[in-house]
Amino acid sequence: MISKNLAAASTKPLILTILRGGENYGYQIIQRVKELSGGQLEWADGMLYPVLHKLEKDGFVSTSWKLSDEGRRRKYYQITDLGRKELEKDMKQWMSVHSVMLKLWGNNPAFES
Amino acid sequence: MFNLEKEINKWKKSLRKSQALEDGYIEELESHLRDEIEKEIALGLSAEEAFIKAKTSLGNSEKLAGEYYKSDTKLISGRPPWHEPVWVPSLFYNYFKIAIRNFKRHFGYSMINVGGLAIGFAVCIFIMMYIKFELSYDKHFDDSERIHRVVKDFVFESGTVPDATTPPALGPAILREIPGVENAVRIFPTWGSKFLFKYGDEKFYEENVLRVDTNFFEIFSSIAISGNIESALNNQNAIILTKSSAQKYFGNEDPLNKIISTEFFGNKIDRVVTAVVKDVPSNTHFDYDFLIPMPSRIGEVWGWYNFYTYIKLNENISVKNIENKIIDLFKSNVTDFRNIVYTQNLEDIHLKSHLKWELGNNGDINHVYVFASIALLVIIIAAINYINLATAKSTNRAKEVGIRKVSGAFRFSLIKQFLTESITISLMSLILSLAIVFLLLPYFNILIEKKLSLFTDNVDLLLAMGALSVLIGFAAGIYPAIFLSSFSPVHILKGLKTSGNKLVWLRKGLVTLQFVITVTLIFGTIVITSQLNYIGNFDWGFDKEQVVVIPNADNLNNLDALKNELNKSPFVKSSGFSSGVLGGLNWTTTIRAREREDEIQINFQYVDYDFFNTLGIKIIEGRAFSREFPSDTLNSVILSELAVKELGLSKPWVGKDFILSENQDTTIYGRIIGVAKDFHFTSLKLANKPFAFLMNDDQLSNLFVKIDTKDYNNAISYVGNTWNAFLPDRPFEYYFLDNNLDRLHKADLKFKDVFSIMTMIAIFIGCLGLFALTAFTVEKRTKEIGVRKVLGASAISIVKLLSTELLKTVIAAALIALPLGFYVMNNWLQNFAYKTEISINAFALSITAAVLIALFTISYLAVKASLANPIKSIKYE
């Protein structure tokens, strides 16, 4: 399992990366995250929505309501230009942390899954 | 049957409770929920299972709302207002808030609660400080539990006299012969005589000088400021000073190795200061300003009871065994030894020892008990105020209870709420009481003549008070809490009155209890005051007013010249000398009648020709000493009436003789030349004792000057000037005889002062509660009073209506309190050999005082209610 703090820190780049591949709605985003992390990353599902709400407020995503095939209203999220820039910044930071860790640990990462 | 749509609606409703969740957010969450449910149903779950699983995976709605709030708010903590701060258990925050709101809404009543309780706590803190101090006596000495004092009861045919003194041979003998005793030290005080100390121009009479064995500090551990106290007493001419006495003689100079010239009974010695020690802590049962080594001339004498013997036992030695060995020691050294020897633990001396010739003024364990009870009673009165007001106001809180219950509060959480409230009030009172204690402590210290400090010595006590106040809050709050939480919401919200009958009875009972306590205290104050008035007006049998005593008049050559010079003044009526002071120290001896074997112990003084005239002691048979009878100086005796009776002599007494002293070789007879009317010379707690007067110019040491003027200042300065003219080497020191006698009952006077102040405080707190309770009932009965007035009731009948009930309560309380008070106070009076009767007036006065206090308390409210305009009263509510 990934610790709570790390999971919280990674939420933003994770969501933005998923949205970079195209607009999406909350339920699908969560399914994608579960799928990608193989269950390593788990929040209470509801906790995603306040984060999305925060991203919208910060201007990283925009939203629009669309009618689904089942006739249900869904809120779709799209990444904005500001969001893309933010994502690039995040990626650089994550990668630099990653490369430092890699140098430190060499090719023998001390973890077992 | 599970209805999915209905459940989803219910779930949505629960989300709407939160102010952070707006409709849009809820719709988005709902769509998520539905997606999840569909997925789970597709995987084969039932609708119900799918709903529960989806709901759980979405997470706790309150937390969710909190997260939304956090993303919206600018607050750093991000704590939504409906969440309690993390450090407060759930709902307590709300309880606390409601408590504060209630406090503000009923500010008057609340202040009475808090104020009364705060005064009660303050009394409690003061008393606990006093008790703690009293219990701390002598515990500051290392190994105090292993240190004991050896004392004995003198046994005479007529009875026993408990006495703290022992002979000088005892200490060394114990140390030499009894195994298990680690150390023994003797203390030899000056017995009222004074050293004359000189250093440079500084010249003082000093009485507080102890002569002690060189190992004094091995038993009474003390802190040296300079010098080496272990060896400081080895030099026979050494002297040890306390810090204050060093300051007095040497100011800022270094006292070490300075020489103080001393003179004692004509014996002049230059003493060298070998050490300075810290002042004797005030919680020590004796006190000294100077220590000097025990004079080497004092041998191993077994019959001279003028020394105090303290022993320190080895660890794990039973003091009982040692006691037996000490008795054996006495028996092997004294023929026909009959006295009862025992020991007292050092820690017990201050409170439990009341022997003759104590080294200092001891306290009294009974005072500790009495004050502890008063503290408890005051707290009870204050707590009753809280209970009464809380239950009386309960109807005001009923609606709140109803709403809380309807919204799902359990009874237990309501009890928790009301307890939080009462504990909050109690803690607020504690804080206020600390402020009161802080402000009044200097006055309290004056009252009890101690130097107590709240924050340096009594931190543990403050913690105890914190715990106590929580406990009081709990005790006072538990009944109202259980009662209030028992309301049925349906009844309350329908507006039905809950039956309050049981409560009215409880309140009446508690108010009665308060009055029982106050009436008992009032009665106690009256009896104590009348006893002390009785003592104040007591006829001692001699003139104690306007008599100046000059104590340093030993070894004078020109007695008559001095007296003549004094008597010349119009201020002075007469003057005379004696060896002792009535009410102070006198010598004692044993005498017996010719034909009888039993000895009686008798106090005696040597006096001069003018003594009887100066003190106004009346002679009922025979005559006083007279210059016309030269043989008066030879074994002529004036006895008190009691003395001739105890000797068993029959009238006429004059001319009879008795055995004044005897040993193997000689018997000296005393010849009675006069019998004095009985007079008193000790505390009135003790029965009167026989007394004898003899003549011997060499032993005279006190000059008595009877002055005859209201102009004390001039009289004293005349006496002083005359004294200084005759005796330029001796500082003029004096005191008044009546002040000296007052000292005998000083502890009782203090007791009276503290007791009556505590009583007044208790009454005040009780009145506060009564006032608030009456205000409340009058408020409740506003309409009733209005209607009565409209129907023709007069203002007076309204006042009567409001006060009869109270009068009944007071009278009922008095009927319980007075027998109780009589029992307790009668016991207290048994401490005195001379006591006033508890008169019927004391009972009447107590009841009257209680009734007047009660009526006065409610008078304002009753009159105000009776004069109110009935139209307004009826419109009320």
Chai-1 contact restraints between the chains, C-beta under 6 A:
chainA,res_idxA,chainB,res_idxB,connection_type,confidence,min_distance_angstrom,max_distance_angstrom,comment,restraint_id
A,G26,B,H32,contact,1.0,0.0,6.0,A-B,restraint_1
A,Y27,B,H32,contact,1.0,0.0,6.0,A-B,restraint_2
A,Y27,B,D35,contact,1.0,0.0,6.0,A-B,restraint_3
A,A44,B,G59,contact,1.0,0.0,6.0,A-B,restraint_4
A,D45,B,S57,contact,1.0,0.0,6.0,A-B,restraint_5
A,D45,B,L58,contact,1.0,0.0,6.0,A-B,restraint_6
A,G46,B,L58,contact,1.0,0.0,6.0,A-B,restraint_7
A,G46,B,G59,contact,1.0,0.0,6.0,A-B,restraint_8
A,G46,B,L64,contact,1.0,0.0,6.0,A-B,restraint_9
A,P50,B,E67,contact,1.0,0.0,6.0,A-B,restraint_10
A,P50,B,Y68,contact,1.0,0.0,6.0,A-B,restraint_11
A,P50,B,S71,contact,1.0,0.0,6.0,A-B,restraint_12
A,H53,B,S71,contact,1.0,0.0,6.0,A-B,restraint_13
A,K54,B,S71,contact,1.0,0.0,6.0,A-B,restraint_14
A,R72,B,S31,contact,1.0,0.0,6.0,A-B,restraint_15
A,R74,B,S31,contact,1.0,0.0,6.0,A-B,restraint_16
A,K75,B,E28,contact,1.0,0.0,6.0,A-B,restraint_17
